Amino acid sequence: MPDVRSVIVLGVGVPRGAFDTLPRGRAEYTNTLMAATATLRIVAFPDS
């Protein structure tokens, strides 16, 4: 991408508690990841 002049990076923090159940259980981590992904989509694509 030689013509790119700027890049926008978005991020959402994941609480430490989401990792506490790994690798035994993935439910807490998966729920947190899904919520973070939904938040990023709303921020990145507000008209969608």
C-alpha positions as a Markdown table, in Angstrom:
| # | Residue | x | y | z |
|---|---|---|---|---|
| 1 | Met | 0.0 | 0.0 | 0.0 |
| 2 | Pro | 2.5 | 2.6 | -1.1 |
| 3 | Asp | 0.0 | 5.4 | -1.4 |
| 4 | Val | -1.3 | 5.1 | 2.1 |
| 5 | Arg | -0.8 | 8.3 | 4.1 |
| 6 | Ser | -2.5 | 7.5 | 7.4 |
| 7 | Val | -3.8 | 4.5 | 9.3 |
| 8 | Ile | -6.5 | 4.4 | 12.0 |
| 9 | Val | -6.2 | 1.8 | 14.7 |
| 10 | Leu | -9.1 | 1.0 | 17.0 |
| 11 | Gly | -9.0 | -1.2 | 20.1 |
| 12 | Val | -11.1 | -2.3 | 23.0 |
| 13 | Gly | -9.7 | -3.4 | 26.3 |
| 14 | Val | -10.4 | -7.0 | 27.5 |
| 15 | Pro | -10.7 | -7.4 | 31.2 |
| 16 | Arg | -8.1 | -9.7 | 32.8 |
| 17 | Gly | -11.0 | -11.8 | 34.2 |
| 18 | Ala | -11.8 | -12.9 | 30.7 |
| 19 | Phe | -8.6 | -14.9 | 30.6 |
| 20 | Asp | -8.9 | -16.5 | 34.1 |
| 21 | Thr | -11.0 | -19.4 | 32.8 |
| 22 | Leu | -8.7 | -20.3 | 29.9 |
| 23 | Pro | -8.0 | -23.0 | 28.8 |
| 24 | Arg | -10.6 | -24.9 | 30.9 |
| 25 | Gly | -13.6 | -22.8 | 29.9 |
| 26 | Arg | -13.9 | -20.4 | 27.0 |
| 27 | Ala | -17.3 | -18.9 | 27.6 |
| 28 | Glu | -16.2 | -15.8 | 29.5 |
| 29 | Tyr | -13.5 | -15.0 | 27.0 |
| 30 | Thr | -15.7 | -15.7 | 24.0 |
| 31 | Asn | -18.5 | -13.5 | 25.4 |
| 32 | Thr | -16.0 | -10.7 | 26.0 |
| 33 | Leu | -14.5 | -11.0 | 22.6 |
| 34 | Met | -17.9 | -10.9 | 20.9 |
| 35 | Ala | -18.9 | -7.8 | 22.9 |
| 36 | Ala | -15.6 | -6.1 | 21.9 |
| 37 | Thr | -16.1 | -7.0 | 18.3 |
| 38 | Ala | -19.6 | -5.6 | 18.3 |
| 39 | Thr | -18.3 | -2.3 | 19.9 |
| 40 | Leu | -15.6 | -2.0 | 17.3 |
| 41 | Arg | -18.1 | -2.5 | 14.5 |
| 42 | Ile | -20.3 | 0.2 | 15.9 |
| 43 | Val | -17.4 | 2.7 | 16.2 |
| 44 | Ala | -15.9 | 1.8 | 12.8 |
| 45 | Phe | -19.1 | 1.6 | 10.8 |
| 46 | Pro | -21.7 | 3.8 | 12.5 |
| 47 | Asp | -24.1 | 3.9 | 9.6 |
| 48 | Ser | -24.3 | 0.2 | 9.1 |
